[in-house]
Amino acid sequence: MAPTFFSALVLRPAAVDAADASVADLLGRVHEYGDRRLPVPGAVSVIAAALATMTSDNNPARIGGATALAALLAWLAIYVRVSAPINKQLRTAAANHTVPPDTRALQQRWDSVIWARAALQTVALTGLLTIVLNR
């Protein structure tokens, strides 16, 4: 899920100044690849956090695992509810070489949750590091 930070720090501000056609095409293609390639690492991270929580033999590691798992599930909920539908619209537009009339609104809605997703990634990483440091 590291692409979330890249998106927050680089893609989001770049898209603000780009033409709608550029946003629809490039970000549609980015989401095409990301949505295809990132579910496996995302699922692995959720499973790993759950397993680490269940198998840790001390409280700090269990708490770290539970915190990571909660953050990853919250990240996933935001992604499924907000980001994924927008990604799908932009992927479709890019594939059809069209520009949605609401491209700017779609991008603003997507942008509205990217920092929350990045913060949740930070919490998850901190929780996972807690597990490693307390084993």
C-alpha positions as CSV (number, residue, x, y, z in Angstrom):
1,M,0.0,0.0,0.0
2,A,3.0,2.3,-0.2
3,P,1.6,3.8,-3.4
4,T,-0.8,5.7,-1.2
5,F,2.0,8.0,0.0
6,F,3.2,8.5,-3.5
7,S,-0.3,9.4,-4.5
8,A,-0.7,11.8,-1.6
9,L,2.7,13.5,-2.1
10,V,3.1,13.5,-5.9
11,L,0.1,12.4,-8.0
12,R,-2.6,14.4,-6.1
13,P,-0.9,17.8,-6.4
14,A,0.2,17.1,-10.0
15,A,-3.4,16.2,-10.9
16,V,-4.7,19.5,-9.5
17,D,-2.8,21.4,-12.1
18,A,-3.3,19.0,-15.0
19,A,-5.9,19.2,-17.7
20,D,-9.0,17.0,-17.2
21,A,-8.1,14.9,-20.3
22,S,-4.6,14.2,-18.8
23,V,-6.0,13.4,-15.4
24,A,-8.6,11.0,-16.9
25,D,-6.1,9.2,-19.1
26,L,-3.0,9.0,-16.9
27,L,-4.7,8.3,-13.6
28,G,-7.1,5.9,-15.3
29,R,-4.1,4.0,-16.5
30,V,-2.4,4.2,-13.1
31,H,-5.5,2.8,-11.4
32,E,-5.7,0.1,-14.1
33,Y,-2.3,-1.2,-13.1
34,G,-2.6,-0.5,-9.4
35,D,-6.1,-2.1,-9.0
36,R,-4.8,-5.2,-10.8
37,R,-1.5,-5.6,-9.0
38,L,-2.0,-4.3,-5.5
39,P,-4.8,-6.5,-4.1
40,V,-2.5,-9.4,-3.4
41,P,0.0,-7.4,-1.3
42,G,-2.9,-5.7,0.4
43,A,-4.5,-9.1,1.3
44,V,-1.2,-10.5,2.5
45,S,-0.7,-7.5,4.8
46,V,-4.2,-8.0,6.3
47,I,-3.6,-11.7,6.8
48,A,-0.1,-11.2,8.2
49,A,-1.4,-8.6,10.7
50,A,-4.2,-11.0,11.8
51,L,-1.8,-14.0,12.1
52,A,0.7,-11.9,14.0
53,T,-2.0,-10.7,16.4
54,M,-3.2,-14.2,17.1
55,T,0.2,-15.8,17.5
56,S,2.1,-13.1,19.4
57,D,3.0,-14.1,22.9
58,N,3.2,-10.7,24.6
59,N,0.8,-7.8,25.0
60,P,2.8,-5.1,23.1
61,A,3.1,-7.3,20.0
62,R,-0.6,-8.3,20.2
63,I,-1.6,-4.7,20.6
64,G,0.6,-3.7,17.7
65,G,-0.9,-6.4,15.5
66,A,-4.4,-5.5,16.4
67,T,-3.7,-1.9,15.8
68,A,-2.2,-2.7,12.4
69,L,-5.1,-4.9,11.5
70,A,-7.7,-2.3,12.5
71,A,-5.8,0.4,10.5
72,L,-5.6,-1.9,7.4
73,L,-9.3,-2.8,7.6
74,A,-10.2,0.9,7.9
75,W,-7.9,1.7,4.9
76,L,-9.7,-1.0,3.0
77,A,-13.1,0.3,3.9
78,I,-12.2,3.8,2.6
79,Y,-10.7,2.3,-0.5
80,V,-13.8,0.2,-1.3
81,R,-16.3,2.9,-0.5
82,V,-14.6,5.9,-2.0
83,S,-11.5,5.2,-4.1
84,A,-12.4,2.0,-6.0
85,P,-15.5,3.4,-7.6
86,I,-13.6,6.5,-8.8
87,N,-10.7,4.3,-10.0
88,K,-13.2,2.2,-12.0
89,Q,-14.7,5.3,-13.7
90,L,-11.2,6.7,-14.6
91,R,-10.1,3.2,-15.8
92,T,-13.1,3.0,-18.1
93,A,-12.6,6.5,-19.4
94,A,-9.0,5.8,-20.2
95,A,-9.8,2.5,-21.9
96,N,-12.4,4.2,-24.0
97,H,-10.3,7.3,-24.7
98,T,-13.0,9.6,-23.2
99,V,-12.9,12.3,-20.6
100,P,-15.7,12.2,-18.0
101,P,-17.5,15.5,-17.7
102,D,-17.0,15.3,-13.9
103,T,-13.3,14.5,-14.0
104,R,-12.4,17.3,-11.6
105,A,-15.1,16.3,-9.1
106,L,-14.0,12.7,-9.3
107,Q,-10.4,13.7,-8.6
108,Q,-11.4,16.0,-5.7
109,R,-13.4,13.2,-4.1
110,W,-10.5,10.8,-4.5
111,D,-8.2,13.4,-3.1
112,S,-10.4,14.0,-0.1
113,V,-9.5,10.5,1.4
114,I,-5.9,10.1,0.3
115,W,-4.4,11.6,3.4
116,A,-6.6,9.5,5.7
117,R,-5.5,6.4,3.8
118,A,-1.8,7.5,4.1
119,A,-2.3,8.1,7.9
120,L,-3.9,4.7,8.3
121,Q,-0.9,3.2,6.5
122,T,1.4,4.9,8.9
123,V,-0.6,3.5,11.9
124,A,-0.5,0.0,10.3
125,L,3.3,0.2,9.7
126,T,3.8,1.3,13.3
127,G,1.7,-1.6,14.6
128,L,3.7,-4.1,12.5
129,L,7.0,-2.6,13.6
130,T,5.8,-3.0,17.2
131,I,5.3,-6.7,16.5
132,V,8.8,-7.1,15.1
133,L,10.4,-5.2,18.0
134,N,8.6,-7.2,20.6
135,R,9.1,-10.7,19.4
